Amino acid sequence: MSQDLGKQAADSGIRYFLISFVDLFGVLRAKLVPAAAIGQMQRDGAAFAGFSTHLDLTPADPDMFAMPDPASLIQVPWKPELGWLAADVHINGKPVEHAPRHVLKRQLAAAEAAGYRLKTGVEAEFFCIAPGRAGSGRR
């Protein structure tokens, strides 16, 4: 283990961790884990029933394990006793190749091999709505 999440929790006052991954529909899936159990989760992963996570699995598939990425740890600013972790999902010790995070990692590696570096940005859009105004689009 490169980073001891249990020690990080003790040093930072984290009492719980959210171990998270994204399914094929872009839905964030997570398991809330007490800090006392994070060492085991870091070693073995957090178990999920794969067929219920929209990763194109069936009830016949074995459980999958979300392996938390310690480098992704964010202490939630508005709830500092909570630490959020991104995770890579595995079945039988092998990555679920079509899971979004694994796909992204492969694309990043391919871009780097081709001499590119992927950059992203956020386009923040919002609407200002005034009470009592009709939605005609005119001012």
C-alpha positions as CSV (number, residue, x, y, z in Angstrom):
1,M,0.0,0.0,0.0
2,S,1.4,3.3,-1.0
3,Q,-0.7,5.4,1.3
4,D,-2.1,4.1,4.6
5,L,-5.7,5.3,4.6
6,G,-6.2,4.3,8.2
7,K,-3.3,6.6,9.3
8,Q,-4.6,9.3,7.0
9,A,-8.0,9.0,8.7
10,A,-6.5,9.3,12.2
11,D,-4.3,12.3,11.2
12,S,-7.2,14.1,9.4
13,G,-10.2,13.3,11.6
14,I,-11.9,11.3,8.9
15,R,-14.5,9.0,10.5
16,Y,-16.0,7.5,7.3
17,F,-15.0,6.9,3.7
18,L,-17.2,6.8,0.6
19,I,-15.7,4.2,-1.8
20,S,-17.1,5.2,-5.2
21,F,-17.2,4.2,-8.8
22,V,-19.4,5.2,-11.8
23,D,-21.6,2.8,-13.7
24,L,-22.3,2.8,-17.5
25,F,-25.1,5.3,-17.1
26,G,-22.8,7.8,-15.3
27,V,-24.4,7.1,-11.9
28,L,-22.1,7.3,-8.9
29,R,-22.2,4.2,-6.8
30,A,-20.7,4.2,-3.4
31,K,-20.3,2.3,-0.1
32,L,-20.0,4.1,3.2
33,V,-17.2,2.5,5.3
34,P,-16.2,3.4,8.8
35,A,-12.5,4.5,9.2
36,A,-11.9,1.4,11.4
37,A,-12.5,-0.8,8.3
38,I,-10.6,1.2,5.7
39,G,-7.5,-0.9,6.0
40,Q,-9.4,-4.1,5.0
41,M,-11.2,-2.2,2.2
42,Q,-7.8,-0.9,0.9
43,R,-6.5,-4.4,0.9
44,D,-9.5,-6.4,-0.3
45,G,-11.9,-3.8,-1.8
46,A,-15.5,-3.0,-1.0
47,A,-17.9,-5.7,-2.3
48,F,-20.8,-4.8,-4.6
49,A,-23.3,-7.1,-6.4
50,G,-22.2,-6.4,-9.9
51,F,-25.6,-7.1,-11.6
52,S,-27.2,-4.3,-9.6
53,T,-24.7,-1.7,-10.7
54,H,-25.4,-1.3,-14.4
55,L,-22.1,-2.6,-15.5
56,D,-23.6,-5.1,-17.9
57,L,-23.3,-8.0,-15.5
58,T,-25.9,-10.7,-14.6
59,P,-26.8,-12.4,-11.3
60,A,-24.6,-15.3,-12.4
61,D,-21.5,-13.1,-12.3
62,P,-19.6,-13.1,-9.0
63,D,-19.5,-10.0,-6.7
64,M,-17.2,-7.3,-7.7
65,F,-14.8,-5.4,-5.5
66,A,-14.2,-1.6,-5.6
67,M,-10.5,-1.1,-4.9
68,P,-10.1,2.4,-3.5
69,D,-7.4,4.6,-5.1
70,P,-5.6,6.4,-2.2
71,A,-4.3,9.1,-4.5
72,S,-7.9,10.2,-5.2
73,L,-8.7,10.9,-1.5
74,I,-10.7,14.1,-0.9
75,Q,-11.7,15.2,2.5
76,V,-15.2,16.6,1.9
77,P,-14.9,20.3,2.8
78,W,-18.5,20.7,4.1
79,K,-18.3,17.4,6.1
80,P,-14.6,17.0,7.1
81,E,-15.2,13.7,8.9
82,L,-16.0,12.2,5.5
83,G,-13.3,11.1,2.9
84,W,-14.3,10.4,-0.7
85,L,-12.3,7.9,-2.7
86,A,-12.6,6.9,-6.4
87,A,-12.3,3.1,-6.9
88,D,-11.4,0.7,-9.7
89,V,-13.8,-2.3,-9.9
90,H,-12.5,-5.9,-10.1
91,I,-14.0,-9.3,-10.5
92,N,-11.9,-12.3,-9.4
93,G,-8.9,-10.0,-9.0
94,K,-9.1,-8.7,-12.6
95,P,-10.4,-5.3,-13.7
96,V,-13.9,-5.0,-15.1
97,E,-12.5,-3.8,-18.5
98,H,-15.7,-1.9,-19.5
99,A,-16.0,0.0,-16.3
100,P,-15.7,3.8,-17.1
101,R,-12.6,4.4,-14.9
102,H,-10.7,1.5,-16.6
103,V,-11.8,2.8,-20.1
104,L,-10.6,6.3,-19.2
105,K,-7.2,4.9,-18.0
106,R,-6.7,3.0,-21.2
107,Q,-7.6,6.1,-23.3
108,L,-5.2,8.3,-21.2
109,A,-2.4,5.7,-21.8
110,A,-3.2,5.5,-25.6
111,A,-3.1,9.3,-25.9
112,E,0.2,9.5,-24.0
113,A,1.7,6.8,-26.2
114,A,0.7,8.9,-29.2
115,G,2.3,12.0,-27.8
116,Y,-0.8,13.7,-26.5
117,R,-2.0,14.8,-23.1
118,L,-5.7,14.8,-22.4
119,K,-7.1,18.0,-20.8
120,T,-10.6,18.6,-19.7
121,G,-12.6,21.5,-18.5
122,V,-15.9,22.3,-17.0
123,E,-18.4,24.6,-18.7
124,A,-20.5,25.9,-15.9
125,E,-24.0,26.8,-17.2
126,F,-26.8,28.2,-15.1
127,F,-30.1,29.9,-15.5
128,C,-31.4,32.9,-13.6
129,I,-35.1,32.6,-13.0
130,A,-37.1,35.6,-11.7
131,P,-40.4,34.8,-10.0
132,G,-43.5,35.9,-11.9
133,R,-41.8,36.2,-15.3
134,A,-43.2,34.4,-18.3
135,G,-40.8,32.1,-20.2
136,S,-41.1,34.0,-23.5
137,G,-37.3,34.6,-23.7
138,R,-37.9,38.3,-24.1
139,R,-36.8,40.9,-21.6
